[in-house]
Amino acid sequence: MMSAVVPGAIVWLALAAAAVVWLGLLALSGGRFTSPRKVLRWFLAAWLPRCVLLIAWGAAGWHVFCQRP
């Protein structure tokens, strides 16, 4: 039996790989790169990024939980 990888799975794998690379570089750089904490603080500092984050969260949730095969 052959299992195909759907495009959505490739996107999630690419995001996970990018996060691992970012955190690895952050650990090796001694703080020269932007940390996830700084990005989150910047994102939550204004209403527009908060709304964008909420919309993106809703869209991701819809894609994960509301799709029918």
KOLNUKE-186185 format. One record per residue: y, z, x of N, C-alpha, C in turn; residue in one letter. Coordinates in steps of 0.05 Angstrom, whole numbers, plus 5000, padded with zeros to 4 digits. Atoms other than C-alpha are relative to their C-alpha. Example, Ala and Ser with C-alpha at 12.3 -4.5 7.8 and 13.67 -1.06 7.14 Angstrom:
! KOLNUKE-186185
4976 / 5000 / 5018 / 4910 / 5156 / 5246 / 5024 / 5000 / 5018 / A;
4976 / 4999 / 4984 / 4979 / 5143 / 5273 / 5022 / 5014 / 4985 / S;
***
This chain:
! KOLNUKE-186185
4976 / 5000 / 5017 / 5000 / 5000 / 5000 / 5025 / 5000 / 5018 / M;
4976 / 5002 / 4984 / 5068 / 4981 / 5027 / 5024 / 5013 / 4986 / M;
4977 / 4986 / 5011 / 5131 / 5023 / 5017 / 5025 / 4987 / 5010 / S;
4974 / 5013 / 4993 / 5199 / 4989 / 5016 / 5022 / 5021 / 5001 / A;
4977 / 4982 / 4998 / 5263 / 5024 / 5037 / 5023 / 4987 / 4984 / V;
4979 / 5011 / 5017 / 5317 / 5014 / 4985 / 5027 / 5003 / 5015 / V;
4974 / 4998 / 4987 / 5390 / 5003 / 5006 / 5013 / 5027 / 4999 / P;
4988 / 4973 / 5003 / 5411 / 5071 / 4980 / 4988 / 5020 / 5020 / G;
5012 / 4983 / 4980 / 5361 / 5105 / 5026 / 5011 / 4994 / 5028 / A;
4989 / 5007 / 4974 / 5389 / 5067 / 5085 / 5028 / 5013 / 5004 / I;
4973 / 4988 / 4999 / 5459 / 5092 / 5068 / 4998 / 5030 / 5006 / V;
5004 / 4971 / 4996 / 5435 / 5164 / 5064 / 4990 / 5006 / 5028 / W;
5010 / 4996 / 4972 / 5397 / 5158 / 5130 / 5023 / 4995 / 5020 / L;
4978 / 5005 / 4982 / 5459 / 5128 / 5163 / 5020 / 5023 / 5000 / A;
4983 / 4977 / 5002 / 5502 / 5185 / 5137 / 4989 / 5024 / 5015 / L;
5013 / 4978 / 4986 / 5452 / 5236 / 5162 / 5001 / 4996 / 5030 / A;
4999 / 5005 / 4972 / 5448 / 5203 / 5230 / 5028 / 5003 / 5012 / A;
4972 / 4997 / 4991 / 5524 / 5200 / 5236 / 5007 / 5030 / 5001 / A;
4994 / 4971 / 4999 / 5528 / 5275 / 5219 / 4986 / 5013 / 5024 / A;
5014 / 4989 / 4977 / 5476 / 5291 / 5272 / 5014 / 4993 / 5026 / V;
4986 / 5009 / 4976 / 5512 / 5250 / 5324 / 5027 / 5015 / 5003 / V;
4974 / 4986 / 5000 / 5579 / 5281 / 5305 / 4997 / 5029 / 5009 / W;
5004 / 4972 / 4993 / 5552 / 5352 / 5309 / 4990 / 5003 / 5029 / L;
5009 / 5000 / 4973 / 5516 / 5336 / 5374 / 5023 / 4996 / 5020 / G;
4976 / 5004 / 4983 / 5580 / 5309 / 5406 / 5018 / 5024 / 5000 / L;
4983 / 4976 / 5002 / 5618 / 5369 / 5380 / 4989 / 5023 / 5017 / L;
5012 / 4979 / 4984 / 5568 / 5416 / 5412 / 5002 / 4995 / 5030 / A;
4999 / 5006 / 4972 / 5570 / 5380 / 5478 / 5028 / 4998 / 5012 / L;
4973 / 5006 / 4990 / 5645 / 5368 / 5482 / 5016 / 5026 / 5005 / S;
4985 / 4976 / 4995 / 5667 / 5440 / 5482 / 5025 / 5002 / 4982 / G;
4978 / 4997 / 5019 / 5714 / 5432 / 5422 / 5021 / 4979 / 5002 / G;
4979 / 5021 / 4998 / 5751 / 5369 / 5442 / 5000 / 4981 / 4976 / R;
5000 / 5017 / 5024 / 5729 / 5332 / 5379 / 5007 / 5017 / 4975 / F;
4993 / 4986 / 5025 / 5749 / 5350 / 5308 / 4975 / 5012 / 4988 / T;
5023 / 4986 / 5011 / 5702 / 5401 / 5278 / 4999 / 4996 / 4970 / S;
5002 / 5002 / 5029 / 5675 / 5399 / 5207 / 5018 / 5020 / 4986 / P;
4983 / 4979 / 5012 / 5714 / 5463 / 5193 / 5029 / 4990 / 4998 / R;
4973 / 5011 / 5001 / 5780 / 5429 / 5211 / 5003 / 4978 / 4980 / K;
4999 / 5021 / 5020 / 5764 / 5369 / 5169 / 5000 / 5011 / 4972 / V;
5001 / 4987 / 5026 / 5747 / 5413 / 5110 / 5026 / 5014 / 4993 / L;
4974 / 4987 / 5004 / 5811 / 5453 / 5118 / 5022 / 4980 / 4994 / R;
4980 / 5021 / 5005 / 5852 / 5389 / 5121 / 4995 / 4988 / 4972 / W;
5007 / 5012 / 5026 / 5815 / 5361 / 5060 / 5008 / 5018 / 4977 / F;
4993 / 4982 / 5022 / 5828 / 5423 / 5018 / 5029 / 5010 / 5001 / L;
4972 / 4992 / 4997 / 5901 / 5430 / 5039 / 5018 / 4988 / 4978 / A;
4983 / 5013 / 5020 / 5928 / 5384 / 4984 / 4983 / 4992 / 4976 / A;
5014 / 5006 / 5025 / 5911 / 5364 / 4913 / 4986 / 4973 / 5000 / W;
5012 / 5027 / 5000 / 5898 / 5290 / 4925 / 4973 / 5000 / 5013 / L;
5027 / 5000 / 4988 / 5841 / 5301 / 4975 / 4980 / 5015 / 4983 / P;
5018 / 4985 / 5017 / 5812 / 5353 / 4929 / 4989 / 4983 / 4976 / R;
5009 / 5017 / 5022 / 5811 / 5304 / 4871 / 4982 / 4978 / 5009 / C;
5018 / 5021 / 4988 / 5781 / 5249 / 4915 / 4973 / 5012 / 5006 / V;
5026 / 4987 / 4994 / 5727 / 5298 / 4938 / 4985 / 5005 / 4974 / L;
5013 / 4995 / 5025 / 5712 / 5318 / 4866 / 4989 / 4974 / 4987 / L;
5009 / 5026 / 5011 / 5707 / 5245 / 4844 / 4976 / 4990 / 5016 / I;
5023 / 5009 / 4983 / 5662 / 5228 / 4903 / 4975 / 5017 / 4995 / A;
5022 / 4982 / 5006 / 5619 / 5289 / 4888 / 4987 / 4991 / 4973 / W;
5010 / 5009 / 5026 / 5612 / 5266 / 4815 / 4985 / 4973 / 5002 / G;
5013 / 5026 / 4997 / 5595 / 5195 / 4835 / 4973 / 5003 / 5015 / A;
5025 / 4996 / 4986 / 5543 / 5218 / 4885 / 4979 / 5014 / 4982 / A;
5018 / 4987 / 5019 / 5513 / 5265 / 4833 / 4989 / 4981 / 4979 / G;
5009 / 5020 / 5020 / 5510 / 5209 / 4782 / 4979 / 4982 / 5013 / W;
5019 / 5018 / 4987 / 5475 / 5164 / 4832 / 4973 / 5014 / 5006 / H;
5024 / 4986 / 4993 / 5425 / 5218 / 4851 / 4984 / 5008 / 4975 / V;
5014 / 4988 / 5023 / 5409 / 5248 / 4783 / 4999 / 4984 / 4974 / F;
4998 / 5014 / 5025 / 5427 / 5198 / 4729 / 4988 / 4971 / 5001 / C;
5012 / 5027 / 4998 / 5392 / 5135 / 4753 / 4972 / 5000 / 4988 / Q;
5027 / 5002 / 5010 / 5330 / 5113 / 4716 / 4986 / 4978 / 5014 / R;
5015 / 5020 / 4985 / 5275 / 5075 / 4751 / 4996 / 4975 / 4984 / P;
***
